[in-house]
Amino acid sequence: MRYVIVPALAVALLAFGCASTSDSSDFTPSSAERAQEQSLLSQTSPIAAQAATLEVHGLSCPKCASNVDLTLAEIKGVKSVEKVDLSTGEVRLAFDDAARPSPATLAKAVKDAGYTLVAIRTP
């Protein structure tokens, strides 16, 4: 039998998960962030660019990054989630040529995952 020794902190993180996941109240968006998110939620026309960088607030750990990655990857029109940067909160997406999501679709998905989408930048 082989044993693997894992540091206690890693075990605690794996066992209990991230403190800022969607069921936690540790992250509370500011009123400016809520206003920006509401603005994005109202934009229903598809994004014209082939790629975009999202600014997402509330990401604090690898589990958060994975949660956002998996949520956005399921959206029709998202070809791939190319990068999630925890230090900046930036998430880079590539879109399908045939169909692209709207800012409202992306904002709702991020919000449903427990985070706040505050900006979408296209090249």
All heavy atoms as an XYZ file, in Angstrom:
890
protein
N       0.841     -1.165      0.000
C       0.000      0.000      0.000
C       0.889      1.232      0.000
O       1.875      1.295      0.703
C      -0.898     -0.013      1.238
C      -1.894      1.114      1.216
S      -2.999      1.139      2.639
C      -3.938     -0.340      2.403
N       0.501      2.230     -0.802
C       1.276      3.445     -0.927
C       0.505      4.608     -0.316
O      -0.684      4.753     -0.556
C       1.499      3.713     -2.398
C       2.782      4.346     -2.685
C       3.169      4.020     -4.087
N       3.294      5.230     -4.871
C       3.598      5.228     -6.125
N       3.749      4.103     -6.752
N       3.731      6.330     -6.777
N       1.182      5.450      0.436
C       0.550      6.610      1.054
C       1.124      7.888      0.457
O       2.313      7.968      0.173
C       0.789      6.625      2.568
C       0.091      5.514      3.277
C       0.757      4.327      3.570
C      -1.242      5.633      3.633
C       0.116      3.294      4.207
C      -1.892      4.603      4.273
C      -1.219      3.433      4.558
O      -1.864      2.415      5.189
N       0.264      8.853      0.299
C       0.692     10.162     -0.174
C       0.401     11.151      0.930
O      -0.714     11.210      1.451
C      -0.074     10.568     -1.456
C       0.314     11.953     -1.891
C       0.175      9.551     -2.547
N       1.405     11.916      1.294
C       1.225     12.908      2.352
C       0.877     14.236      1.685
O       1.601     14.738      0.841
C       2.494     13.046      3.203
C       2.784     11.702      3.872
C       2.340     14.156      4.224
C       4.092     11.660      4.607
N      -0.264     14.793      2.061
C      -0.736     16.063      1.521
C      -0.732     17.083      2.649
O      -1.218     16.798      3.742
C      -2.170     15.906      0.957
C      -2.682     17.218      0.409
C      -2.200     14.829     -0.101
N      -0.209     18.267      2.396
C      -0.219     19.291      3.442
C      -1.635     19.555      3.952
O      -2.609     19.485      3.209
C       0.342     20.531      2.744
C       1.130     19.989      1.596
C       0.435     18.719      1.181
N      -1.739     19.876      5.219
C      -3.043     20.068      5.867
C      -3.873     21.146      5.199
O      -5.091     21.002      5.055
C      -2.844     20.397      7.344
N      -3.261     22.221      4.751
C      -4.015     23.294      4.114
C      -4.673     22.812      2.829
O      -5.829     23.113      2.564
C      -3.110     24.491      3.829
C      -3.775     25.676      3.139
C      -4.944     26.194      3.987
C      -2.782     26.778      2.899
N      -3.947     22.057      2.029
C      -4.515     21.536      0.785
C      -5.691     20.613      1.071
O      -6.710     20.658      0.381
C      -3.449     20.803     -0.015
N      -5.568     19.803      2.088
C      -6.666     18.911      2.470
C      -7.878     19.726      2.886
O      -9.012     19.439      2.495
C      -6.229     17.947      3.593
C      -7.418     17.169      4.130
C      -5.164     17.003      3.092
N      -7.656     20.774      3.678
C      -8.765     21.620      4.128
C      -9.452     22.287      2.948
O     -10.682     22.348      2.884
C      -8.262     22.667      5.115
N      -8.683     22.795      1.982
C      -9.279     23.424      0.809
C     -10.076     22.431     -0.022
O     -11.153     22.736     -0.515
C      -8.201     24.080     -0.049
C      -7.580     25.348      0.512
C      -6.425     25.797     -0.382
C      -8.592     26.444      0.654
N      -9.534     21.240     -0.188
C     -10.248     20.220     -0.949
C     -11.512     19.768     -0.233
O     -12.542     19.524     -0.846
C      -9.347     19.021     -1.215
C      -8.212     19.259     -2.205
C      -7.289     18.051     -2.235
C      -8.751     19.552     -3.584
N     -11.444     19.659      1.074
C     -12.587     19.174      1.839
C     -13.692     20.206      1.953
O     -14.866     19.876      1.898
C     -12.131     18.740      3.235
N     -13.331     21.455      2.117
C     -14.335     22.476      2.393
C     -14.576     23.444      1.252
O     -15.511     24.213      1.284
C     -13.959     23.255      3.653
C     -13.886     22.370      4.856
C     -12.672     22.037      5.413
C     -15.035     21.830      5.400
C     -12.594     21.193      6.508
C     -14.967     20.991      6.493
C     -13.746     20.679      7.047
N     -13.731     23.444      0.247
C     -13.932     24.300     -0.908
C     -13.569     25.739     -0.631
O     -13.074     26.105      0.414
N     -13.824     26.547     -1.609
C     -13.484     27.961     -1.553
C     -14.482     28.723     -0.694
O     -15.676     28.464     -0.725
C     -13.491     28.519     -2.966
S     -13.166     30.273     -3.046
N     -13.990     29.690      0.027
C     -14.863     30.486      0.894
C     -15.717     31.463      0.115
O     -16.681     31.986      0.635
C     -14.024     31.252      1.912
N     -15.381     31.706     -1.160
C     -16.137     32.714     -1.901
C     -16.940     32.122     -3.052
O     -17.181     32.779     -4.040
C     -15.190     33.780     -2.431
O     -14.309     33.220     -3.352
N     -17.358     30.881     -2.929
C     -18.195     30.301     -3.973
C     -19.591     30.901     -3.892
O     -19.912     31.659     -3.005
C     -18.271     28.765     -3.852
O     -18.718     28.435     -2.549
C     -16.933     28.130     -4.144
N     -20.430     30.536     -4.818
C     -21.724     31.195     -4.961
C     -22.619     31.086     -3.737
O     -23.511     31.894     -3.564
C     -22.452     30.633     -6.180
O     -22.655     29.256     -6.021
N     -22.388     30.131     -2.853
C     -23.251     30.028     -1.684
C     -22.687     30.781     -0.482
O     -23.188     30.682      0.606
C     -23.489     28.557     -1.309
C     -22.202     27.820     -0.978
O     -21.118     28.296     -1.365
O     -22.294     26.760     -0.335
N     -21.662     31.591     -0.712
C     -21.040     32.339      0.372
C     -21.381     33.810      0.242
O     -21.578     34.336     -0.835
C     -19.522     32.162      0.329
O     -18.906     33.007      1.260
N     -21.430     34.517      1.349
C     -21.710     35.947      1.320
C     -20.449     36.758      1.567
O     -20.524     37.928      1.883
C     -22.779     36.278      2.362
O     -22.299     35.924      3.641
N     -19.248     36.158      1.409
C     -18.000     36.880      1.629
C     -17.790     37.990      0.606
O     -17.186     38.996      0.888
C     -16.810     35.921      1.566
C     -16.738     35.011      2.774
O     -17.475     35.261      3.740
O     -15.950     34.048      2.731
N     -18.269     37.809     -0.615
C     -18.099     38.815     -1.656
C     -19.420     39.521     -1.877
O     -20.407     38.922     -2.252
C     -17.632     38.174     -2.964
C     -17.594     39.158     -4.101
C     -16.617     40.120     -4.163
C     -18.556     39.127     -5.084
C     -16.605     41.049     -5.192
C     -18.546     40.029     -6.115
C     -17.562     40.992     -6.167
N     -19.413     40.825     -1.665
C     -20.603     41.626     -1.905
C     -20.246     42.718     -2.896
O     -19.388     43.552     -2.612
C     -21.115     42.266     -0.600
O     -21.332     41.230      0.352
C     -22.384     43.034     -0.834
N     -20.875     42.714     -4.077
C     -20.555     43.724     -5.076
C     -20.908     45.132     -4.585
O     -21.890     45.316     -3.868
C     -21.429     43.357     -6.275
C     -21.961     42.005     -6.011
C     -21.875     41.778     -4.542
N     -20.104     46.112     -5.004
C     -20.392     47.505     -4.662
C     -21.564     47.985     -5.509
O     -21.966     47.341     -6.474
C     -19.165     48.373     -4.936
O     -18.940     48.461     -6.336
N     -22.101     49.150     -5.172
C     -23.224     49.681     -5.947
C     -22.785     50.002     -7.379
O     -23.558     49.827     -8.320
C     -23.814     50.914     -5.273
O     -22.833     51.911     -5.107
N     -21.542     50.445     -7.562
C     -21.038     50.712     -8.920
C     -20.937     49.420     -9.723
O     -21.289     49.390    -10.905
C     -19.677     51.398     -8.849
N     -20.472     48.341     -9.074
C     -20.386     47.055     -9.758
C     -21.769     46.542    -10.121
O     -21.976     46.002    -11.210
C     -19.651     46.030     -8.885
C     -18.179     46.307     -8.753
C     -17.498     45.422     -7.731
O     -18.164     44.915     -6.802
O     -16.285     45.244     -7.856
N     -22.727     46.705     -9.220
C     -24.102     46.276     -9.522
C     -24.676     47.069    -10.695
O     -25.364     46.510    -11.549
C     -24.982     46.415     -8.288
C     -24.833     45.267     -7.314
C     -25.942     45.287     -6.269
N     -25.784     46.387     -5.339
C     -25.108     46.328     -4.196
N     -24.542     45.212     -3.839
N     -25.014     47.376     -3.416
N     -24.388     48.365    -10.767
C     -24.883     49.194    -11.870
C     -24.256     48.761    -13.192
O     -24.942     48.669    -14.212
C     -24.587     50.663    -11.598
N     -22.942     48.474    -13.172
C     -22.275     48.006    -14.385
C     -22.851     46.669    -14.832
O     -23.085     46.444    -16.017
C     -20.765     47.877    -14.144
C     -20.068     49.210    -14.023
C     -18.633     49.058    -13.585
O     -18.312     48.253    -12.726
N     -17.753     49.847    -14.173
N     -23.084     45.775    -13.883
C     -23.641     44.470    -14.207
C     -25.047     44.618    -14.792
O     -25.388     43.966    -15.785
C     -23.674     43.590    -12.957
C     -24.172     42.191    -13.224
C     -24.194     41.337    -11.970
O     -24.735     41.796    -10.942
O     -23.676     40.221    -12.022
N     -25.862     45.501    -14.222
C     -27.213     45.724    -14.742
C     -27.169     46.267    -16.170
O     -27.984     45.895    -17.005
C     -27.990     46.680    -13.827
C     -28.434     46.063    -12.525
C     -29.286     44.822    -12.745
O     -30.181     44.790    -13.575
N     -29.000     43.783    -11.985
N     -26.191     47.126    -16.450
C     -26.029     47.654    -17.803
C     -25.711     46.527    -18.786
O     -26.278     46.460    -19.875
C     -24.925     48.705    -17.821
O     -24.638     49.097    -19.137
N     -24.800     45.629    -18.384
C     -24.449     44.500    -19.246
C     -25.623     43.548    -19.418
O     -25.828     42.982    -20.493
C     -23.241     43.750    -18.685
C     -21.912     44.493    -18.773
C     -20.842     43.777    -17.970
C     -21.484     44.657    -20.215
N     -26.407     43.353    -18.361
C     -27.564     42.454    -18.433
C     -28.611     42.956    -19.420
O     -29.410     42.178    -19.929
C     -28.196     42.283    -17.049
C     -27.472     41.335    -16.105
C     -27.998     41.485    -14.684
C     -27.605     39.897    -16.573
N     -28.612     44.244    -19.717
C     -29.623     44.795    -20.619
C     -29.198     44.742    -22.092
O     -30.005     45.005    -22.975
C     -29.943     46.236    -20.230
O     -28.813     47.059    -20.458
N     -27.948     44.401    -22.366
C     -27.448     44.365    -23.741
C     -27.665     42.973    -24.341
O     -26.946     42.034    -24.030
C     -25.969     44.739    -23.769
C     -25.696     46.135    -23.266
C     -24.215     46.440    -23.187
O     -23.394     45.766    -23.792
N     -23.873     47.473    -22.443
N     -28.654     42.863    -25.209
C     -29.049     41.544    -25.706
C     -28.588     41.224    -27.131
O     -28.805     40.116    -27.605
C     -30.576     41.386    -25.636
O     -31.179     42.434    -26.390
C     -31.062     41.426    -24.196
N     -27.956     42.170    -27.823
C     -27.471     41.843    -29.167
C     -26.148     41.087    -29.059
O     -25.355     41.345    -28.156
C     -27.311     43.109    -30.008
O     -26.427     44.001    -29.382
N     -25.905     40.139    -29.971
C     -24.681     39.329    -29.900
C     -23.422     40.187    -29.998
O     -23.409     41.223    -30.657
C     -24.787     38.401    -31.106
C     -26.232     38.392    -31.463
C     -26.763     39.738    -31.074
N     -22.377     39.743    -29.356
C     -21.084     40.423    -29.421
C     -20.540     40.248    -30.835
O     -20.535     39.142    -31.377
C     -20.119     39.835    -28.374
C     -20.661     40.130    -26.967
C     -18.710     40.377    -28.548
C     -19.912     39.442    -25.845
N     -20.076     41.325    -31.442
C     -19.625     41.284    -32.834
C     -18.230     40.684    -32.994
O     -17.910     40.139    -34.044
C     -19.654     42.693    -33.427
N     -17.405     40.762    -31.992
C     -16.015     40.302    -32.084
C     -15.921     38.781    -31.979
O     -16.845     38.117    -31.523
C     -15.187     40.946    -30.986
N     -14.771     38.243    -32.392
C     -14.529     36.809    -32.306
C     -14.005     36.395    -30.938
O     -13.933     35.208    -30.631
C     -13.550     36.369    -33.388
C     -14.116     36.494    -34.779
C     -13.120     36.031    -35.825
O     -11.920     36.038    -35.611
N     -13.642     35.621    -36.964
N     -13.621     37.377    -30.127
C     -13.088     37.098    -28.793
C     -13.411     38.269    -27.876
O     -13.747     39.355    -28.348
C     -11.578     36.894    -28.852
N     -13.316     38.022    -26.592
C     -13.563     39.086    -25.614
C     -12.821     38.760    -24.324
O     -12.525     37.592    -24.035
C     -15.051     39.228    -25.337
N     -12.537     39.796    -23.572
C     -11.976     39.648    -22.236
C     -12.996     40.184    -21.256
O     -13.447     41.319    -21.383
C     -10.640     40.425    -22.094
O      -9.711     39.909    -23.044
C     -10.072     40.269    -20.699
N     -13.389     39.333    -20.324
C     -14.354     39.724    -19.299
C     -13.616     40.137    -18.044
O     -12.613     39.525    -17.678
C     -15.276     38.553    -18.953
C     -15.921     37.771    -20.098
C     -16.818     36.687    -19.535
C     -16.684     38.685    -21.006
N     -14.113     41.160    -17.366
C     -13.596     41.523    -16.046
C     -14.612     41.024    -15.027
O     -15.743     41.497    -14.980
C     -13.399     43.019    -15.917
C     -12.803     43.417    -14.582
C     -12.614     44.907    -14.428
O     -12.527     45.620    -15.450
O     -12.565     45.369    -13.279
N     -14.185     40.038    -14.243
C     -15.068     39.384    -13.283
C     -14.565     39.658    -11.870
O     -13.398     39.401    -11.569
C     -15.131     37.859    -13.544
C     -16.040     37.178    -12.529
C     -15.614     37.579    -14.962
N     -15.414     40.190    -11.022
C     -15.053     40.427     -9.628
C     -15.579     39.296     -8.756
O     -16.650     38.760     -9.013
C     -15.608     41.761     -9.155
C     -14.894     42.931     -9.741
N     -15.092     44.208     -9.302
C     -13.967     43.026    -10.736
C     -14.330     45.042     -9.993
N     -13.652     44.338    -10.880
N     -14.792     38.954     -7.742
C     -15.186     37.914     -6.799
C     -14.394     36.630     -6.938
O     -14.555     35.715     -6.140
N     -13.516     36.549     -7.937
C     -12.688     35.355     -8.122
C     -11.537     35.407     -7.123
O     -10.817     36.392     -7.065
C     -12.109     35.300     -9.537
C     -13.100     35.248    -10.691
C     -12.368     35.281    -12.017
C     -13.968     34.021    -10.596
N     -11.370     34.353     -6.335
C     -10.321     34.412     -5.321
C      -9.468     33.151     -5.219
O      -8.491     33.152     -4.483
C     -10.929     34.720     -3.956
O     -11.807     33.682     -3.580
N      -9.823     32.086     -5.912
C      -9.060     30.847     -5.770
C      -9.213     29.995     -7.030
O     -10.056     30.287     -7.884
C      -9.545     30.072     -4.541
S     -11.169     29.333     -4.749
N      -8.433     28.941     -7.155
C      -8.543     28.071     -8.332
C      -9.935     27.455     -8.498
O     -10.388     27.242     -9.621
C      -7.493     26.994     -8.086
C      -6.468     27.675     -7.241
C      -7.262     28.594     -6.342
N     -10.619     27.187     -7.415
C     -11.976     26.633     -7.524
C     -12.919     27.660     -8.153
O     -13.778     27.311     -8.958
C     -12.484     26.202     -6.151
C     -13.826     25.511     -6.215
C     -14.247     24.966     -4.872
C     -15.610     24.302     -4.985
N     -16.072     23.803     -3.717
N     -12.732     28.938     -7.811
C     -13.524     30.004     -8.431
C     -13.256     30.044     -9.934
O     -14.181     30.143    -10.734
C     -13.161     31.358     -7.830
S     -13.543     31.566     -6.095
N     -11.979     29.977    -10.298
C     -11.605     30.002    -11.712
C     -12.237     28.835    -12.460
O     -12.780     28.996    -13.558
C     -10.088     29.973    -11.850
N     -12.187     27.672    -11.870
C     -12.775     26.487    -12.491
C     -14.286     26.631    -12.627
O     -14.864     26.277    -13.662
C     -12.428     25.247    -11.671
O     -13.047     24.113    -12.218
N     -14.925     27.174    -11.601
C     -16.371     27.362    -11.613
C     -16.785     28.292    -12.758
O     -17.704     27.989    -13.523
C     -16.826     27.914    -10.259
C     -18.315     27.935    -10.090
O     -19.048     27.219    -10.761
N     -18.783     28.773     -9.188
N     -16.089     29.404    -12.905
C     -16.397     30.350    -13.977
C     -16.070     29.731    -15.334
O     -16.849     29.859    -16.278
C     -15.636     31.678    -13.765
C     -15.653     32.539    -15.002
C     -16.242     32.438    -12.601
N     -14.951     29.064    -15.439
C     -14.541     28.408    -16.680
C     -15.618     27.437    -17.149
O     -16.080     27.489    -18.298
C     -13.221     27.680    -16.452
C     -12.642     27.054    -17.708
O     -13.405     26.605    -18.581
O     -11.417     26.975    -17.802
N     -16.049     26.548    -16.276
C     -17.050     25.542    -16.644
C     -18.393     26.171    -16.991
O     -19.070     25.742    -17.927
C     -17.219     24.531    -15.508
C     -16.003     23.641    -15.235
C     -16.218     22.821    -13.966
C     -15.714     22.742    -16.420
N     -18.785     27.195    -16.246
C     -20.061     27.862    -16.495
C     -20.063     28.545    -17.858
O     -21.015     28.408    -18.633
C     -20.355     28.895    -15.383
O     -20.428     28.209    -14.130
C     -21.655     29.626    -15.632
N     -19.004     29.293    -18.166
C     -18.943     30.011    -19.441
C     -18.781     29.064    -20.627
O     -19.309     29.324    -21.704
C     -17.812     31.040    -19.415
C     -18.042     32.222    -18.473
C     -16.784     33.070    -18.355
C     -19.225     33.066    -18.927
N     -18.068     27.972    -20.438
C     -17.863     27.008    -21.524
C     -19.167     26.366    -21.987
O     -19.264     25.901    -23.119
C     -16.863     25.939    -21.086
N     -20.177     26.339    -21.132
C     -21.469     25.737    -21.476
C     -22.378     26.657    -22.288
O     -23.395     26.215    -22.810
C     -22.207     25.322    -20.203
C     -21.541     24.180    -19.465
C     -22.259     23.817    -18.186
O     -23.300     24.436    -17.864
O     -21.782     22.915    -17.490
N     -22.023     27.923    -22.421
C     -22.870     28.887    -23.120
C     -22.767     28.689    -24.626
O     -21.660     28.575    -25.178
C     -22.468     30.329    -22.745
C     -22.746     30.572    -21.272
C     -23.212     31.341    -23.603
C     -22.263     31.897    -20.784
N     -23.915     28.660    -25.279
C     -23.948     28.535    -26.734
C     -23.233     29.740    -27.342
O     -23.510     30.882    -26.988
C     -25.392     28.481    -27.225
C     -25.501     28.316    -28.715
C     -26.928     28.272    -29.175
C     -26.951     28.133    -30.682
N     -28.274     28.246    -31.220
N     -22.298     29.465    -28.227
C     -21.543     30.524    -28.880
C     -20.158     30.733    -28.298
O     -19.317     31.373    -28.919
N     -19.899     30.186    -27.107
C     -18.551     30.270    -26.535
C     -17.762     29.078    -27.056
O     -18.088     27.931    -26.760
C     -18.576     30.282    -24.986
C     -17.156     30.200    -24.432
C     -19.281     31.525    -24.476
N     -16.754     29.359    -27.856
C     -15.917     28.312    -28.439
C     -14.966     27.743    -27.391
O     -14.798     26.539    -27.274
C     -15.136     28.897    -29.607
C     -14.296     27.943    -30.382
C     -13.663     28.703    -31.550
C     -12.866     27.812    -32.438
N     -12.294     28.597    -33.553
N     -14.337     28.646    -26.618
C     -13.426     28.201    -25.568
C     -13.197     29.311    -24.548
O     -13.336     30.485    -24.856
C     -12.079     27.775    -26.163
O     -11.425     28.881    -26.745
N     -12.877     28.880    -23.344
C     -12.426     29.790    -22.302
C     -10.914     29.649    -22.325
O     -10.376     28.622    -21.936
C     -13.007     29.431    -20.922
C     -12.490     30.378    -19.859
C     -14.532     29.437    -20.963
N     -10.251     30.668    -22.821
C      -8.815     30.560    -23.065
C      -7.965     30.799    -21.833
O      -6.893     30.230    -21.714
C      -8.417     31.503    -24.192
C      -9.087     31.113    -25.507
C      -8.739     32.028    -26.655
O      -8.181     33.126    -26.433
O      -9.035     31.640    -27.790
N      -8.431     31.643    -20.926
C      -7.628     31.938    -19.744
C      -8.496     32.573    -18.671
O      -9.327     33.417    -18.950
C      -6.487     32.884    -20.104
C      -5.573     33.191    -18.943
C      -4.429     34.084    -19.371
C      -3.516     34.366    -18.197
N      -2.422     35.259    -18.556
N      -8.273     32.164    -17.423
C      -8.880     32.810    -16.264
C      -7.719     33.263    -15.393
O      -6.937     32.448    -14.912
C      -9.803     31.853    -15.473
C     -10.380     32.558    -14.262
C     -10.914     31.315    -16.363
N      -7.576     34.571    -15.203
C      -6.480     35.132    -14.426
C      -7.019     35.613    -13.078
O      -7.723     36.617    -13.010
C      -5.839     36.289    -15.193
C      -4.588     36.832    -14.545
O      -4.406     36.654    -13.321
O      -3.777     37.447    -15.257
N      -6.688     34.883    -12.020
C      -7.178     35.235    -10.688
C      -6.640     36.573    -10.192
O      -7.343     37.290     -9.480
C      -6.805     34.143     -9.677
C      -7.550     32.831     -9.818
C      -6.980     31.802     -8.857
C      -9.029     33.020     -9.581
N      -5.430     36.925    -10.560
C      -4.837     38.156    -10.038
C      -5.519     39.407    -10.588
O      -5.595     40.420     -9.911
C      -3.334     38.208    -10.340
O      -3.109     38.243    -11.730
N      -6.037     39.339    -11.813
C      -6.693     40.498    -12.415
C      -8.207     40.334    -12.539
O      -8.909     41.304    -12.800
C      -6.127     40.770    -13.816
O      -6.407     39.641    -14.651
C      -4.638     41.050    -13.778
N      -8.697     39.108    -12.414
C     -10.113     38.835    -12.611
C     -10.503     38.788    -14.074
O     -11.675     38.830    -14.411
N      -9.511     38.689    -14.956
C      -9.801     38.651    -16.382
C     -10.043     37.231    -16.867
O      -9.337     36.303    -16.481
C      -8.653     39.272    -17.178
C      -8.544     40.758    -16.979
C      -7.461     41.384    -17.837
O      -6.600     40.663    -18.374
O      -7.490     42.613    -17.960
N     -11.061     37.105    -17.713
C     -11.400     35.820    -18.325
C     -11.449     36.049    -19.833
O     -12.235     36.865    -20.306
C     -12.769     35.304    -17.820
C     -13.122     33.990    -18.484
C     -12.790     35.195    -16.310
N     -10.591     35.342    -20.570
C     -10.558     35.490    -22.029
C     -11.372     34.387    -22.682
O     -11.206     33.212    -22.359
C      -9.133     35.448    -22.544
C      -8.467     36.802    -22.405
C      -7.159     36.842    -23.119
N      -6.148     36.773    -22.070
C      -4.906     36.419    -22.264
N      -4.489     36.059    -23.441
N      -4.057     36.403    -21.272
N     -12.244     34.807    -23.606
C     -13.117     33.881    -24.318
C     -12.904     33.995    -25.814
O     -12.605     35.070    -26.322
C     -14.591     34.214    -24.045
C     -15.083     34.264    -22.612
C     -16.532     34.735    -22.584
C     -14.949     32.912    -21.970
N     -13.105     32.881    -26.510
C     -13.169     32.860    -27.973
C     -14.586     32.416    -28.330
O     -15.161     31.557    -27.660
C     -12.141     31.905    -28.546
N     -15.137     33.022    -29.370
C     -16.516     32.726    -29.758
C     -16.576     31.942    -31.056
O     -15.687     32.031    -31.901
C     -17.317     34.024    -29.910
C     -17.356     34.866    -28.669
C     -16.951     36.184    -28.699
C     -17.783     34.345    -27.457
C     -16.983     36.970    -27.557
C     -17.822     35.117    -26.312
C     -17.412     36.437    -26.362
N     -17.671     31.188    -31.234
C     -17.939     30.486    -32.485
C     -18.191     31.518    -33.578
O     -18.711     32.605    -33.307
C     -19.187     29.605    -32.364
C     -18.951     28.383    -31.496
O     -17.800     27.940    -31.383
O     -19.939     27.882    -30.925
N     -17.859     31.154    -34.808
C     -18.106     32.064    -35.919
C     -19.596     32.186    -36.223
O     -20.079     33.257    -36.568
C     -17.355     31.599    -37.164
C     -15.848     31.764    -37.015
O     -15.417     32.660    -36.263
O     -15.109     30.985    -37.644
N     -20.327     31.101    -36.091
C     -21.739     31.090    -36.462
C     -22.642     31.775    -35.443
O     -23.594     32.455    -35.805
C     -22.202     29.655    -36.668
N     -22.362     31.584    -34.189
C     -23.231     32.145    -33.140
C     -22.367     32.718    -32.027
O     -21.387     32.108    -31.614
C     -24.132     31.059    -32.578
N     -22.765     33.884    -31.558
C     -22.027     34.523    -30.464
C     -23.010     34.922    -29.382
O     -24.135     35.318    -29.663
C     -21.279     35.741    -30.984
C     -20.226     35.339    -31.995
C     -19.305     36.477    -32.323
N     -18.300     35.989    -33.248
C     -18.149     36.447    -34.475
N     -18.905     37.412    -34.912
N     -17.215     35.955    -35.251
N     -22.585     34.835    -28.131
C     -23.484     35.212    -27.039
C     -23.594     36.735    -26.905
O     -22.751     37.480    -27.403
C     -22.801     34.609    -25.806
C     -21.352     34.595    -26.159
C     -21.302     34.337    -27.641
N     -24.619     37.158    -26.216
C     -24.791     38.578    -25.928
C     -24.126     38.903    -24.590
O     -23.883     37.999    -23.777
C     -26.281     38.918    -25.851
O     -26.850     38.305    -24.708
N     -23.842     40.180    -24.344
C     -23.341     40.559    -23.028
C     -24.295     40.133    -21.910
O     -23.857     39.704    -20.840
C     -23.231     42.083    -23.115
C     -22.963     42.341    -24.557
C     -23.815     41.310    -25.271
N     -25.594     40.198    -22.168
C     -26.580     39.807    -21.156
C     -26.457     38.324    -20.804
O     -26.547     37.945    -19.632
C     -27.996     40.112    -21.648
N     -26.238     37.490    -21.805
C     -26.080     36.049    -21.571
C     -24.845     35.773    -20.719
O     -24.892     34.986    -19.772
C     -25.979     35.290    -22.910
O     -27.164     35.545    -23.665
C     -25.822     33.804    -22.697
N     -23.734     36.432    -21.052
C     -22.499     36.241    -20.290
C     -22.648     36.760    -18.856
O     -22.233     36.104    -17.898
C     -21.331     36.937    -20.987
C     -20.962     36.399    -22.369
C     -19.901     37.287    -23.019
C     -20.485     34.961    -22.280
N     -23.262     37.938    -18.707
C     -23.438     38.525    -17.371
C     -24.320     37.652    -16.494
O     -24.031     37.450    -15.308
C     -24.028     39.930    -17.479
N     -25.390     37.099    -17.069
C     -26.280     36.235    -16.294
C     -25.561     34.964    -15.860
O     -25.697     34.519    -14.726
C     -27.533     35.883    -17.086
C     -28.514     35.030    -16.281
C     -29.793     34.794    -17.023
C     -30.801     33.949    -16.291
N     -30.358     33.089    -15.241
N     -24.774     34.377    -16.752
C     -24.040     33.153    -16.412
C     -23.034     33.410    -15.288
O     -22.932     32.617    -14.346
C     -23.322     32.606    -17.642
N     -22.314     34.521    -15.386
C     -21.340     34.865    -14.342
C     -22.060     35.127    -13.025
O     -21.634     34.664    -11.968
C     -20.484     36.078    -14.776
C     -19.647     36.604    -13.622
C     -19.582     35.698    -15.947
N     -23.171     35.835    -13.084
C     -23.952     36.126    -11.874
C     -24.498     34.835    -11.258
O     -24.441     34.649    -10.038
C     -25.102     37.076    -12.202
C     -25.891     37.507    -10.989
C     -26.938     38.535    -11.362
C     -27.644     39.017    -10.112
N     -28.483     40.176    -10.385
N     -25.012     33.945    -12.083
C     -25.543     32.672    -11.581
C     -24.447     31.808    -10.949
O     -24.727     31.002    -10.064
C     -26.230     31.885    -12.706
C     -27.542     32.520    -13.145
O     -28.043     33.451    -12.460
O     -28.066     32.101    -14.197
N     -23.203     31.995    -11.402
C     -22.072     31.263    -10.828
C     -21.625     31.879     -9.504
O     -20.824     31.292     -8.783
C     -20.910     31.228    -11.813
N     -22.135     33.082     -9.185
C     -21.828     33.714     -7.905
C     -20.824     34.846     -7.969
O     -20.287     35.262     -6.950
N     -20.581     35.376     -9.169
C     -19.596     36.430     -9.331
C     -20.235     37.609    -10.043
O     -21.398     37.565    -10.412
C     -18.375     35.894    -10.097
C     -17.875     34.608     -9.474
C     -18.220     33.370    -10.018
C     -17.140     34.624     -8.301
C     -17.808     32.188     -9.425
C     -16.729     33.441     -7.696
C     -17.071     32.236     -8.262
O     -16.682     31.068     -7.659
N     -19.465     38.679    -10.258
C     -19.994     39.883    -10.874
C     -19.201     40.228    -12.130
O     -17.988     40.413    -12.052
C     -19.911     41.086     -9.897
O     -20.612     40.741     -8.701
C     -20.531     42.326    -10.492
N     -19.881     40.297    -13.264
C     -19.252     40.717    -14.502
C     -19.372     42.227    -14.581
O     -20.480     42.766    -14.601
C     -19.944     40.068    -15.711
C     -19.420     40.460    -17.091
C     -17.949     40.136    -17.232
C     -20.238     39.783    -18.174
N     -18.230     42.929    -14.599
C     -18.275     44.390    -14.577
C     -17.846     45.022    -15.900
O     -18.079     46.213    -16.100
C     -17.457     44.989    -13.410
C     -18.073     44.596    -12.081
C     -16.014     44.561    -13.471
N     -17.212     44.257    -16.781
C     -16.819     44.818    -18.066
C     -16.563     43.716    -19.078
O     -16.166     42.610    -18.712
C     -15.563     45.668    -17.925
N     -16.812     44.053    -20.345
C     -16.475     43.183    -21.466
C     -15.671     44.025    -22.438
O     -16.140     45.060    -22.905
C     -17.734     42.630    -22.169
C     -18.558     41.789    -21.206
C     -17.329     41.794    -23.386
C     -19.871     41.302    -21.790
N     -14.450     43.594    -22.732
C     -13.592     44.292    -23.684
C     -13.388     43.391    -24.899
O     -13.139     42.207    -24.771
C     -12.249     44.650    -23.063
C     -12.362     45.698    -21.966
C     -11.001     46.125    -21.441
N     -10.229     45.038    -20.870
C     -10.384     44.561    -19.627
N     -11.322     45.046    -18.852
N      -9.612     43.590    -19.180
N     -13.498     43.986    -26.084
C     -13.248     43.239    -27.315
C     -12.034     43.845    -28.000
O     -11.753     45.037    -27.841
C     -14.471     43.295    -28.260
O     -14.795     44.649    -28.510
C     -15.656     42.569    -27.656
N     -11.322     43.021    -28.776
C     -10.119     43.542    -29.464
C     -10.452     44.562    -30.533
O     -11.516     44.690    -30.993
C      -9.481     42.305    -30.084
C     -10.353     41.149    -29.799
C     -11.501     41.620    -28.997
